[in-house]
Amino acid sequence: MNERLRDVWIPGLCFAVTFGCALLLAGAVAVVPWVAGESPGHPLIAMYARDVTVRRISLAAAAGLTATAFVFFRPAGWRRKREAKPDTPTIAGA
């Protein structure tokens, strides 16, 4: 049970959380400018709606989190399986 927890559940949970944060950042960049309108109420919403630098940094952070999720926390079932090589001698002259 502990091996399955360590090998499957924890990396899967870390992948989901990291990828979810990336989706949240990208979604905030895409949705907030339309939702906020002319007079956003909260200062954080106003910052996302008006500041281009914040949106660019959020997209870069989302790309970095996505790369981190797929490189470090990819679930075990997503790994590519190596193709079986035919049994050929690797020693010259054998």
NURO-50099 format. One record per residue (C-alpha): residue number from 0; x, y, z; residue in three letters. Coordinates in Angstrom, 1 decimal, padded with zeros to 4 digits. Example, Ala and Ser with C-alpha at 12.3 -4.5 7.8 and 13.67 -1.06 7.14 Angstrom:
% residues 2
<atom resi="0" c1="012.3" c2="-004.5" c3="007.8" resn="ala"/>
<atom resi="1" c1="013.7" c2="-001.1" c3="007.1" resn="ser"/>
***
This chain:
% residues 94
<atom resi="0" c1="000.0" c2="000.0" c3="000.0" resn="met"/>
<atom resi="1" c1="002.8" c2="002.4" c3="000.9" resn="asn"/>
<atom resi="2" c1="004.5" c2="001.8" c3="-002.4" resn="glu"/>
<atom resi="3" c1="001.4" c2="002.4" c3="-004.4" resn="arg"/>
<atom resi="4" c1="000.8" c2="005.6" c3="-002.4" resn="leu"/>
<atom resi="5" c1="004.4" c2="006.7" c3="-003.1" resn="arg"/>
<atom resi="6" c1="004.5" c2="005.7" c3="-006.7" resn="asp"/>
<atom resi="7" c1="001.0" c2="006.5" c3="-008.0" resn="val"/>
<atom resi="8" c1="-001.1" c2="008.7" c3="-005.7" resn="trp"/>
<atom resi="9" c1="001.4" c2="011.4" c3="-004.5" resn="ile"/>
<atom resi="10" c1="002.8" c2="012.1" c3="-008.0" resn="pro"/>
<atom resi="11" c1="-000.7" c2="012.0" c3="-009.4" resn="gly"/>
<atom resi="12" c1="-001.9" c2="014.5" c3="-006.8" resn="leu"/>
<atom resi="13" c1="001.1" c2="016.8" c3="-007.3" resn="cys"/>
<atom resi="14" c1="000.5" c2="016.6" c3="-011.1" resn="phe"/>
<atom resi="15" c1="-003.2" c2="017.6" c3="-010.7" resn="ala"/>
<atom resi="16" c1="-002.5" c2="020.4" c3="-008.3" resn="val"/>
<atom resi="17" c1="000.3" c2="021.9" c3="-010.4" resn="thr"/>
<atom resi="18" c1="-001.6" c2="021.6" c3="-013.6" resn="phe"/>
<atom resi="19" c1="-004.7" c2="023.0" c3="-012.0" resn="gly"/>
<atom resi="20" c1="-002.8" c2="026.0" c3="-010.8" resn="cys"/>
<atom resi="21" c1="-001.5" c2="026.5" c3="-014.4" resn="ala"/>
<atom resi="22" c1="-005.0" c2="026.3" c3="-015.7" resn="leu"/>
<atom resi="23" c1="-006.2" c2="028.7" c3="-013.1" resn="leu"/>
<atom resi="24" c1="-003.6" c2="031.3" c3="-014.0" resn="leu"/>
<atom resi="25" c1="-004.3" c2="031.0" c3="-017.7" resn="ala"/>
<atom resi="26" c1="-008.0" c2="031.1" c3="-017.1" resn="gly"/>
<atom resi="27" c1="-007.7" c2="034.3" c3="-015.1" resn="ala"/>
<atom resi="28" c1="-005.8" c2="035.9" c3="-017.9" resn="val"/>
<atom resi="29" c1="-008.4" c2="034.9" c3="-020.4" resn="ala"/>
<atom resi="30" c1="-011.6" c2="035.5" c3="-018.4" resn="val"/>
<atom resi="31" c1="-011.0" c2="038.4" c3="-016.0" resn="val"/>
<atom resi="32" c1="-010.7" c2="041.2" c3="-018.6" resn="pro"/>
<atom resi="33" c1="-014.1" c2="040.4" c3="-020.0" resn="trp"/>
<atom resi="34" c1="-015.7" c2="039.8" c3="-016.6" resn="val"/>
<atom resi="35" c1="-014.3" c2="042.9" c3="-014.9" resn="ala"/>
<atom resi="36" c1="-015.7" c2="045.5" c3="-017.3" resn="gly"/>
<atom resi="37" c1="-014.9" c2="049.2" c3="-016.8" resn="glu"/>
<atom resi="38" c1="-015.0" c2="049.3" c3="-013.0" resn="ser"/>
<atom resi="39" c1="-013.7" c2="046.2" c3="-011.3" resn="pro"/>
<atom resi="40" c1="-014.5" c2="046.1" c3="-007.6" resn="gly"/>
<atom resi="41" c1="-011.5" c2="044.2" c3="-006.2" resn="his"/>
<atom resi="42" c1="-007.9" c2="045.5" c3="-006.7" resn="pro"/>
<atom resi="43" c1="-006.6" c2="042.0" c3="-007.8" resn="leu"/>
<atom resi="44" c1="-009.3" c2="041.8" c3="-010.5" resn="ile"/>
<atom resi="45" c1="-008.4" c2="045.4" c3="-011.6" resn="ala"/>
<atom resi="46" c1="-004.8" c2="044.4" c3="-011.8" resn="met"/>
<atom resi="47" c1="-005.5" c2="041.4" c3="-014.1" resn="tyr"/>
<atom resi="48" c1="-007.9" c2="043.4" c3="-016.2" resn="ala"/>
<atom resi="49" c1="-005.7" c2="046.4" c3="-016.8" resn="arg"/>
<atom resi="50" c1="-002.0" c2="045.4" c3="-016.5" resn="asp"/>
<atom resi="51" c1="-000.5" c2="043.7" c3="-019.5" resn="val"/>
<atom resi="52" c1="002.7" c2="042.8" c3="-017.6" resn="thr"/>
<atom resi="53" c1="000.8" c2="040.9" c3="-015.0" resn="val"/>
<atom resi="54" c1="-001.0" c2="038.9" c3="-017.7" resn="arg"/>
<atom resi="55" c1="002.2" c2="038.1" c3="-019.5" resn="arg"/>
<atom resi="56" c1="003.9" c2="037.0" c3="-016.3" resn="ile"/>
<atom resi="57" c1="000.9" c2="034.9" c3="-015.4" resn="ser"/>
<atom resi="58" c1="001.0" c2="033.2" c3="-018.8" resn="leu"/>
<atom resi="59" c1="004.8" c2="032.5" c3="-018.4" resn="ala"/>
<atom resi="60" c1="004.1" c2="031.1" c3="-014.9" resn="ala"/>
<atom resi="61" c1="001.4" c2="028.9" c3="-016.3" resn="ala"/>
<atom resi="62" c1="003.7" c2="027.6" c3="-019.0" resn="ala"/>
<atom resi="63" c1="006.4" c2="026.9" c3="-016.4" resn="gly"/>
<atom resi="64" c1="003.9" c2="025.1" c3="-014.1" resn="leu"/>
<atom resi="65" c1="002.6" c2="023.0" c3="-017.0" resn="thr"/>
<atom resi="66" c1="006.2" c2="022.0" c3="-017.9" resn="ala"/>
<atom resi="67" c1="006.9" c2="021.2" c3="-014.2" resn="thr"/>
<atom resi="68" c1="003.8" c2="019.0" c3="-014.0" resn="ala"/>
<atom resi="69" c1="004.6" c2="017.0" c3="-017.1" resn="phe"/>
<atom resi="70" c1="008.3" c2="016.6" c3="-016.4" resn="val"/>
<atom resi="71" c1="008.4" c2="015.9" c3="-012.6" resn="phe"/>
<atom resi="72" c1="004.9" c2="014.7" c3="-011.7" resn="phe"/>
<atom resi="73" c1="003.7" c2="012.8" c3="-014.7" resn="arg"/>
<atom resi="74" c1="001.5" c2="009.8" c3="-013.6" resn="pro"/>
<atom resi="75" c1="003.2" c2="006.4" c3="-013.9" resn="ala"/>
<atom resi="76" c1="000.9" c2="005.1" c3="-016.7" resn="gly"/>
<atom resi="77" c1="001.9" c2="007.9" c3="-019.1" resn="trp"/>
<atom resi="78" c1="005.5" c2="006.8" c3="-019.6" resn="arg"/>
<atom resi="79" c1="006.4" c2="005.6" c3="-023.0" resn="arg"/>
<atom resi="80" c1="007.3" c2="001.9" c3="-023.1" resn="lys"/>
<atom resi="81" c1="010.5" c2="001.1" c3="-024.9" resn="arg"/>
<atom resi="82" c1="010.2" c2="-001.0" c3="-028.0" resn="glu"/>
<atom resi="83" c1="011.7" c2="-004.5" c3="-027.7" resn="ala"/>
<atom resi="84" c1="014.9" c2="-004.7" c3="-029.7" resn="lys"/>
<atom resi="85" c1="015.7" c2="-007.9" c3="-031.5" resn="pro"/>
<atom resi="86" c1="018.3" c2="-010.2" c3="-030.0" resn="asp"/>
<atom resi="87" c1="021.4" c2="-009.2" c3="-032.1" resn="thr"/>
<atom resi="88" c1="024.9" c2="-009.6" c3="-031.0" resn="pro"/>
<atom resi="89" c1="026.5" c2="-006.3" c3="-030.0" resn="thr"/>
<atom resi="90" c1="030.1" c2="-007.6" c3="-030.1" resn="ile"/>
<atom resi="91" c1="031.9" c2="-007.3" c3="-033.4" resn="ala"/>
<atom resi="92" c1="033.0" c2="-010.6" c3="-034.7" resn="gly"/>
<atom resi="93" c1="030.9" c2="-012.8" c3="-032.5" resn="ala"/>
***
